[in-house]
Structure formats: C-alpha cells, structure tokens
Amino acid sequence: MTTASRFGTFFVPGPTEVRSEVLAAMSGPMIPHRSAAFETLFADAQVGLKEVFQTKRPVMITASSATGLMESALRCLPQGRVLCLVNGAFSQRFSAISEACGHQTERYEVEWGEVHDPDRVRQLLANGNFAAVTVVHSETSTGARNPVKKISDIAHEAGAKCLIDSVSGAGGIELQFDEWNLDLVLTGSQKAIALPPGLGFAVASESFIEDAKRAPARGVYFDLIELDTFAKQNQTPSTPAVSLFYAMKEQFKAIHAKGMESRWADHTAMANMTDDWADALASETGVTLRNIVAKGSRSQTVSTLRIPDGWNTAAFLGEIAKRGFTVASGYGKLRDTTIRIGHMGDHTVQTLKPCLEACAEVLRETMKSSPK
C-alpha cells in the first residue's frame, strides 16, 4: 500500500491531506481574472471564508503562503513598538519579520511547548507605548494553543492592535473574529481548511484598515488597504491562483454542509483521541510518548510528542511510513526529539485511528529490539 492509495494516510501538520474531489476541481478551465466568471468564484470563496473566520468583513486572498501576510500585517502597522509573543518556531518567525520591517521589537519568550500568560502580557504592555502585539493561535512547531481572545482584549486595554497568526488554527479551532472584536487574523490554505498550499487568507477590522493608512511603507503586493478594497469588489489586485479558487468552491461546500461548530468538535475529538491513545500506550508498555504541551493548552490540530531518549526519530518515522502512514518529525530545535501528528482538516477520529494504531505497533516493535 502506498501513502497515495486512499484518503487517511497523511498526518503531517501542514500541508494536510486534501480530498480527491478538491484536487479534481482544480482542473477547471482558465478564465480571465478580470471577468464576471472570476468574480463569481471569488464571491463563492467569500461565503466560505467568512464562515471559517466567523466574520462579516471581507476576507483578503493572496497567492502566497501565510508568511507573506505576516509581513503584510507588520508593514501595514503605523509606527510604534511591537511586542512579539514567542513560544515556538512560527511565533519566532513573526518576531523576525517585525524586526526586518524596521519595527522596534520586543520579545516575551517562553519555552517551546508553553503558552503565554495574559497577566504577564498586561504587565509588559504597561511598560511602554506599543503599536501592536503579535501572537500565534496554534503554534505548529509545538502544538501549543495560546488564549488569543484574552491576549487581544489585553492589547486593546493598552491601546495596541493584536495580530494573530492562526495558520494551523482557523478552520479547526474555534475562532470568532467579529464576536471577539479581533483586529487581524491570518491563515494559509494548507492546514485545517484542507486545501492545497498556495493561498493566504486574512481578515482585518475596519479600524485596523483605517490605521494602516498611516503606515509609512506598506509596500505594493501585500498592501492590506488595496487588498481590502479589491476584496469588497470580489477581486484581487494581482493575478490570482485561479485553479485554487475552483478548489475552494468545492471545499467550502463540504465545510458549510458540516458546519463550523461540528468541524471544531471533530478536531477536539481527534486531539482527545491522541491524548487518550498516548496515555493508554504508556500504561500498557511503560514507554511514554509525552505531549510537550500541558493539558488545557494543547492545540486541537497538532500534537507534538517527545520520543524516549536515545530513539532515532527518522528510523521511527520510517517504520511508520512502511505501514502506509506519514507522520512528521519535530520542527526546528525539536526535530530530533519529537514527532508531530497533524490531526486536522478533513480527517476524523475514524481516519486517525489506523494511523495511531500503526504508531503503536512501531513503538512496541522498537521496544522489543531496543537493548534492555
């Protein structure tokens, strides 16, 4: 059996597995992007994206990864200090982009696998005038889930905007853009929304867009003011990835039919299944695949598990692959000590269960072959 033989074999935390119907939809014909036909495609995508973000605001769509929108958000900030909340590789990237964009940047950094304490954020913001706070909703490198609503509220108390990277969150973890009074949230197509890579999505509040007009160097390609203006007209400023718009149309039909609350519940169920599986395996074998994030702060879309000391991560993953499943290594400084199981997108507990069983089988065999 190859990993491409059926849906339910690919459990990397992005890009996630894409249904065959969505891939097939990408074979639609090319059309002029300045046409009524494309505007209809864009309008269809807006309906689905507004449901994902739980917003009435226009959702901006770029032919880029989410990293482009991280830079966009920071370039469109008025001048001022930026507090970057760092707890993993991608929040670290947000901070690095802030510095590269010329912002006076301060970091509140905690250990990878931990989340940020809202009270500490409040203390740090009280020490000076900050234009913005950056935070990652679901840190894909660790599987830690930050309390973004609380952090956003605290940023507002201090007169700062809150820029939220929800790349592995949106579509899988509850996110209420309008109800939570958020400023800016960005994500990518290839995670919990379960589309192929290549699109970035962002929602910005009306006040954020107004404030962006005071930004000194917004650039061109990622100017949020222009993206917002065009989105209201069911258009993009630059040439869009037309084939991916066909994929969106197909995928958002399925997401709408399921409903966001049910989709969030599916992701919670998969995260809980992974926790229960790891606990049961530890009780059975005495070997712990420990989630590096404390219970209550774990992402519903990705679990990062520390493997026993001395085990070869690449060999472990290779044995899982022989059984027809793809699971990810750790990321960055966690590469050699952890594995990551991406339980997101169109996966369910039914598709996740065989993957976990394969992982358990490899663990048992590894134990037998390991020196006592």
N, C-alpha and C positions, 0 to 999 in steps of 0.2 A: 504493500500500500504506500502510495506517495502522499505527501502533505497536500497535494493539489486535488486529490481524488474526491473529496467531499467537503462540505462545509463543516467546520467544527474541529479543525486540526491546528489552527494558527492562533496562538495565545501570547503574542508579543504586545506590549503596551503601546502600540502605535508604530507603523501603520497596523491597524487592526484588520481582521478578516472582512472581506466585502462579499455580499451575496452575489451569486451568478446573475440574477436578474438586473442588479445595479450595474454590473460590468457590461452586460449585454446592451443596456440602454445607451451606453457611450458610443455605440455605432451609429447613432442618429446622424443625419446629413448636416454638412456645414451650412450655415446661414449667415447672412450679413449681421454683424452685431449692432449696426445702426438700422434696425428694422423692427417692424411691429412683431414679427415672429420671435425675435430675441427678447423684446420687452415682455412678451407673454411668458417666456421661460423665466425671466428674472422675477416677474410678479409671482409666479408659482413658487419659486425659491423663497421669496419673502414670506409667504404664508407659513412655510415650514420652519424657516429660521426664527420667525417671531414666536412660534410655538416653543421652539427649543429654548430661546432666551427668556420667554415669558415677558414679552415687551410689545408695545405699540410703536416703538421707534423704528425707523428704517435700519435694516441690518446691512452694513457695508461688506462687500465681497471683493476680495483681491485675488489675482492669480499669483499666489505666493504661499510660502509657509507662514505659520503664525509668528515666526521671528520677525518678519517684515512688519507686522502690525505692532509688535513690541516697540520697535524703533519708531514707528509712526506715532504711537501714543506719546512717546517721550519727546519727539520732535515737535509735537503739537501742544506741548505744555508752555505756558508763559514762564518767564524766567523765575527762578527760585530754587531752593534746596529740595532734594528728593531723598526721602527715607526709603531704602530698599530692604525689604524683609527677606532674608536669605536662609533657606533650610535645605538646599539641595542644588543640583546642577542647573536647573532651569531658572530658579529664582536668582541664582548666581549670574546667569546669563542676562537677566533683566537688569541687574545692577551694573554689569559691564557695559551694556548698551547705554544706560543712563550716563555713565562716565564718558563714553565715546561721543555722546551727543552734546557734551560740554556742560552738563549739569553738575553743580556742587552736590556730590552724592555721599550720603552716609549710610552705613550698613548696620542693621540689627541682625546679627548672625547667630543661629543656634545650631546644635549638632544635627547632622543629616539623620532624618527619621523623627525629629521633634517638630512641633508646631510652635507658632508664635503666641506669646502671652499678650492678650489685648491690653491688660493693665500696664505692661511694660511699654507697649506701643504708645499708650496715652502719655506716659512719663517722658518718652523720647520726643514726642511731638510738642510737649510743653516747653522744651528747651530752646526752641527757635522757630522762626517762620519757615515753614515748609510749603512748597507748592503742591507736593504730591507724595503719596505712599505707593510703592509697588508691592504686590503680594501675589503668590501663586496659590490658586484654589486647591488643586490636586497636583502635588509635586511628583511628576512621573518618575524621577530618579529614585524616589524613596517610598512612594505610596502614602505620604502624609497629607492630610486634609486640613487646611487652615480655616479658621472661623471667619470667612470673608465678610459676612454681614456685620459682625461685631467690629471688625477692623475698619470697614468702610464707615460705620457710624462714628467711630472714634476719630477717624481722619476728618470727617465733616465738623466735629466739635472743635477741631483745631484750625478750621478754615482751609484744609487741604483736600485735594482730589485723591481718589483711590483708584489705581489702575490694576485691574485683576486679570491675570493670566489664568484662564480656565480651559487650557488646551486639552487636558485629559479629564476635565470635569463636565463641561457643557454637553448635554445630551445623555449623561449618565448619573449625575449628582444634582440634587435639587438646586436650582438657580432661578431666582425671581428678580429679574432686572428692574422692572417698574416698582413692584411692591417693596423691594428692599432699598429703593432710591439709590441705585448704583450709578457711578459716573462713567466707567468704561470697562467693558469686558471683551476679551478677545479669545478666539479659539482657532483650531485648524480642522480641516475636513476629515483627517485620517484617524481620529481617535474614537470617542464614544458615539459620534454621529455616524460612523461606519461608512464613510465614503473613501474613495482613493485619495492619496495625497495630492496637494497642489492648490488648495484653496485656503484662504484665510478669511475669517468672519469676525466682525467687531460691531458692537453697539456702543454708542456714546450718547450721554444725556444731552438735552438741549443746552444746558448751562455749560457743559464741557465744550461743546462746539462753539458757543459764543466766546468762552475764554480763550479758545485756540486761536481766535483771530488776533490775539495779542502776542502769539508766539513769534519770535524773531526769524526763525529759519525752518519753516515747515517742510521744505523740500517740494517735490513735484509728484512723484509716483504715489507716495503714501500720505498726501495731504488730506487729512480727515475732513476738512471743510468741503473740499471738492468731492471726495468720496460720498459724503453725506448728501450733498446736493444732487449728485447723479443718481444715488440710490432712490431718492424720492421720485425720480423720473423713470424708475425701472431700467437704469442704465449703469454702465461703468465708465470711468473717464478714459481708460485704456482698453486695449484688446483683451477680451475675457477668454477664459478656457471653456469654449462652447461645449465641448464633449462632456465636461464635468457638470454643466448645467442640466444636461439630459439625465446624468446620474442622480443629481439632486432631486429632480422631479420624481423619479422612481422611488428613491429612498424616503422622501418626505411623505409620500402616500402611505408607506408602511408605518412610519413613525406616528402619523396622525391617527391611523387606524388603531394603533396600540394605545396611544395617549401617553402624555409625558409622565403622569403620576405612576402609571403601570411600568413605564420604562425605567424610571428611577427605582421602583420596587424590585425590578428584575436585577438591577445592578447591586442593590443592597443584599438581595438573596444570594448572589454569586460571591460577594465578599464574605458573607456569613458562612457559606458553604466552605470556602477556602480556610477560614479560621477554624471551623469545626473539624475539617479534614486534618489540618496540621496538628490540632490537639489530640485527635484520636490516634494519629500516627505516632506521636510522641509516647502516648500511653502504651501502645502496642509494642513499639520497638525500642523505646528508651532513647531514641535519637531525635533531636529536636530540629525542625526547620522553623526557626523562630522569626515571626514577623517583627521587623525592626521598629515598627511604629506601635505605640501604646494603644490599647483598645479605647475606642471613643474618638480617636483622632485618625483612624485609618480611612484611606480613600476607598470608595466603593468600586473603583475601576481598575486598580492595580495593587497587587500585594507583593512586597519585597521581602523575601525570606532569606535569612542568613543560614548558610550551609555549615555543617560541622567543620571544625578546624582540621586542616590537612587534606580535605577533599578537593579534588580537581574539578572546578566548575565546568570547564569546557568538556571534559570527559562525561560528566554527569548529564549535561545538556545533550551531548552527542548520543548517549544511550536513550534519552527520551525521544530524540529525533528518529532513532531506529524503530521506535514504536509508532511512528507516524504523527508525532505532535511537535510543534515548535513552541518553545518557551524561551524567554530572553535571559541573557546574562544580566548581572548588575550593571550600573551605569557609573562612569567616572571612577572615583576612588573606591566604589563598592563593587567594581566589576569582578574581582577575583574572590569575593567573599559572599556574594548573594546571587540569587536568581530572582527574576521578576515574572509573575504570571499576570498577564493582561486579561482581565475578565470584564470586557466592555463591548459596546457596540451592539451587534445583533446576536451575541452569544447569550445563552440562558443556562440555568443550572443543568439542563439536560445535555447541552453540548460541553459544558465544563467538566462534568463528572468523569467521562472517559479520560480526559487529559490528566486529572488529578489521580486517577487510578494508575495510569501509566507512570506518573512521577513516583507514586508509592512503590510500584513494582521495581523501578530502578533503585530506589532507596534501599529496599530490602536486599536486592542483589548486591548492591555496593557494600552493605554491611557484611554480608557473607564472605565477600572477597577481601575485605579490609583486615589487616593484621590486628589481632586482639591485643 
